[in-house]
Amino acid sequence: MFSGTGYSYNKPILYYAKSLMPELGYDVIQINYTFEQQQFEQEPLAISNMVYNSVNTIVEYCLQTKSYTNAVYLGKSLGTMPIIDFYMQQPSVIPAYYVLFTPMLSLEHTMENLCNKQAFIAIGTADPHYSQEKLAQLTNHHLVILEGADYSLEITDNTMLSLQLCQSAFTQLQTLLRKY
C-alpha cells in the first residue's frame, strides 16, 4: 500500500483497505515515506520516480522473500503514481492487480500510462483531477465514480453519505478482488 501526501494509512479509505485485504487472504504491506515540500516542485514524472525509488526496494524484498501467488498494488493519490508509471508498465513475475484511489488523471502521462491497462479506479466528481472525458477513455478499468465526493472520497458536511459512498466503493472492490 502506498499512501498520499497528507493522507495517512489511518484515514478512512486506506484504513478500510488495510482492514479488507486480510479478510480476502492478502498480506498487507504499508510503505511509509515522507518528502520535503520542495521535492514536490519537480516535474510530475520526477516526483513519481522519487516515490518509486523510495518504495521499490521494499516491494522487491517482499516479493523475493515470500512465495506470493499474486499481488495487489494499492495506492491513494501520490501513492498511485509509482503504481501507474512503473508497476503497471513492467512485466510482473506474478499476476498483479492495481487499485487506484483518486489517481491524478489531470496529469498527461498518467492517462497515457493507464490506457490499455486494467485497474480498479475510485474517484469523486468533486476531485480536482476528475474528468468525465478522461474516464471515458479508460474502458478497460473498473471505474467507481462517487458523485459529489472530493479528493478524500468524502462529501463535506455529510458524514452519512460519505460512509455510504465508502461502503459502495469497498463492496465493489471486495467483489472484484474475490474473483482475482
C-alpha positions as CSV (number, residue, x, y, z in Angstrom):
1,M,0.0,0.0,0.0
2,F,1.2,3.4,-0.9
3,S,-0.3,6.5,0.8
4,G,-0.9,10.0,-0.3
5,T,1.0,13.1,0.7
6,G,-1.3,14.2,3.5
7,Y,-3.4,11.0,3.5
8,S,-2.1,8.6,6.1
9,Y,-3.0,4.9,6.5
10,N,-5.3,5.8,9.4
11,K,-7.6,7.9,7.2
12,P,-10.8,6.2,6.1
13,I,-10.0,4.9,2.6
14,L,-6.7,3.4,3.4
15,Y,-7.8,2.2,6.9
16,Y,-10.6,0.2,5.3
17,A,-8.4,-1.0,2.5
18,K,-5.9,-2.2,5.2
19,S,-8.7,-4.0,7.0
20,L,-10.3,-5.5,3.9
21,M,-7.2,-7.1,2.4
22,P,-6.5,-9.6,5.2
23,E,-10.2,-10.6,5.1
24,L,-9.6,-11.6,1.4
25,G,-6.5,-13.5,2.3
26,Y,-3.9,-10.9,1.4
27,D,-0.9,-9.8,3.4
28,V,-0.8,-6.0,3.9
29,I,2.5,-4.2,3.5
30,Q,2.2,-0.5,4.2
31,I,5.2,1.5,3.0
32,N,5.7,4.8,4.8
33,Y,7.5,7.7,3.2
34,T,7.8,11.4,3.7
35,F,9.2,14.1,1.5
36,E,10.2,17.7,1.9
37,Q,7.8,20.2,0.3
38,Q,10.5,21.4,-2.1
39,Q,10.8,17.9,-3.5
40,F,7.3,18.4,-4.9
41,E,8.5,21.3,-7.0
42,Q,9.7,18.9,-9.7
43,E,8.0,17.7,-12.8
44,P,5.3,15.0,-12.2
45,L,7.4,12.2,-13.6
46,A,10.3,13.1,-11.4
47,I,8.0,13.0,-8.4
48,S,6.7,9.6,-9.5
49,N,10.3,8.4,-9.9
50,M,11.2,9.8,-6.4
51,V,8.3,7.8,-4.8
52,Y,9.1,4.7,-6.8
53,N,12.8,4.8,-5.7
54,S,11.6,5.1,-2.1
55,V,9.3,2.1,-2.2
56,N,10.7,-0.3,-4.8
57,T,13.5,-1.8,-2.7
58,I,10.8,-2.8,-0.1
59,V,8.5,-4.2,-2.8
60,E,11.2,-6.3,-4.4
61,Y,12.3,-7.6,-1.0
62,C,8.8,-8.6,-0.1
63,L,8.3,-10.4,-3.4
64,Q,11.6,-12.2,-3.2
65,T,11.3,-13.4,0.4
66,K,7.8,-14.9,0.3
67,S,6.3,-17.0,-2.3
68,Y,3.2,-15.0,-3.3
69,T,0.9,-16.3,-6.0
70,N,-0.4,-12.8,-6.8
71,A,-0.1,-9.2,-5.7
72,V,-2.4,-6.2,-5.3
73,Y,-0.7,-2.8,-5.6
74,L,-3.0,-0.3,-3.8
75,G,-2.4,3.5,-3.7
76,K,-4.1,6.8,-2.9
77,S,-3.3,10.0,-4.8
78,L,0.5,10.4,-4.7
79,G,0.8,6.7,-4.0
80,T,-0.9,5.9,-7.3
81,M,1.9,7.5,-9.2
82,P,4.6,4.7,-8.9
83,I,1.8,2.1,-9.5
84,I,0.7,3.7,-12.7
85,D,4.1,4.9,-14.0
86,F,6.2,1.8,-13.1
87,Y,4.4,-1.3,-11.7
88,M,1.7,-1.3,-14.3
89,Q,4.2,-0.8,-17.1
90,Q,6.6,-3.6,-16.1
91,P,6.1,-7.3,-16.6
92,S,5.2,-8.8,-13.3
93,V,6.8,-12.1,-12.0
94,I,3.4,-13.0,-10.5
95,P,-0.1,-11.9,-11.5
96,A,-0.8,-8.4,-10.2
97,Y,-3.9,-6.2,-9.8
98,Y,-3.9,-2.5,-9.3
99,V,-6.2,-0.4,-7.0
100,L,-6.1,3.3,-7.5
101,F,-7.9,5.7,-5.2
102,T,-8.0,9.2,-6.6
103,P,-5.3,8.9,-9.3
104,M,-4.1,12.2,-10.7
105,L,-5.9,11.9,-14.0
106,S,-5.2,15.6,-14.9
107,L,-1.5,14.6,-15.5
108,E,-1.0,13.8,-19.2
109,H,1.5,11.0,-18.5
110,T,-1.0,9.3,-16.1
111,M,-3.6,9.0,-18.8
112,E,-1.1,7.7,-21.3
113,N,0.1,5.0,-18.8
114,L,-3.4,4.0,-17.9
115,C,-4.6,3.4,-21.5
116,N,-4.7,-0.3,-22.4
117,K,-4.2,-1.4,-18.8
118,Q,-6.6,-2.7,-16.1
119,A,-7.2,-1.4,-12.6
120,F,-9.9,-0.6,-10.1
121,I,-10.2,3.2,-10.0
122,A,-12.2,5.1,-7.5
123,I,-12.6,8.9,-7.9
124,G,-15.1,11.5,-6.8
125,T,-16.8,14.0,-9.1
126,A,-15.6,16.9,-6.8
127,D,-12.0,15.7,-7.0
128,P,-9.9,18.3,-8.9
129,H,-8.4,15.5,-11.0
130,Y,-11.8,14.2,-12.0
131,S,-12.6,14.4,-15.7
132,Q,-15.6,12.6,-17.3
133,E,-13.9,12.9,-20.7
134,K,-10.7,11.2,-19.5
135,L,-12.5,8.5,-17.6
136,A,-14.5,7.7,-20.8
137,Q,-11.1,6.7,-22.3
138,L,-10.4,4.1,-19.6
139,T,-12.7,1.4,-20.9
140,N,-10.6,-1.5,-19.6
141,H,-10.8,-0.3,-16.0
142,H,-13.3,-1.0,-13.2
143,L,-14.4,2.6,-12.5
144,V,-16.2,3.7,-9.3
145,I,-17.4,7.3,-9.7
146,L,-18.5,8.7,-6.4
147,E,-21.0,11.5,-7.1
148,G,-20.0,14.7,-5.1
149,A,-17.0,13.1,-3.4
150,D,-13.8,15.1,-3.0
151,Y,-10.2,14.2,-3.2
152,S,-10.6,12.3,0.1
153,L,-13.6,10.4,-1.4
154,E,-15.8,12.2,1.2
155,I,-18.6,14.7,0.9
156,T,-18.0,17.7,3.1
157,D,-20.5,18.1,5.9
158,N,-22.3,14.9,5.0
159,T,-20.9,12.0,7.1
160,M,-23.7,9.5,6.4
161,L,-23.5,9.9,2.6
162,S,-19.7,9.7,2.8
163,L,-20.0,6.4,4.7
164,Q,-22.5,5.1,2.1
165,L,-20.1,6.0,-0.8
166,C,-17.2,4.4,1.0
167,Q,-19.3,1.2,1.6
168,S,-20.3,1.2,-2.1
169,A,-16.7,1.5,-3.3
170,F,-15.4,-1.2,-0.9
171,T,-18.2,-3.6,-1.8
172,Q,-17.3,-3.3,-5.4
173,L,-13.6,-3.7,-4.6
174,Q,-14.3,-6.8,-2.4
175,T,-16.3,-8.4,-5.2
176,L,-13.6,-7.7,-7.7
177,L,-10.8,-9.0,-5.6
178,R,-12.7,-12.2,-4.7
179,K,-12.7,-13.0,-8.4
180,Y,-9.0,-12.3,-8.6
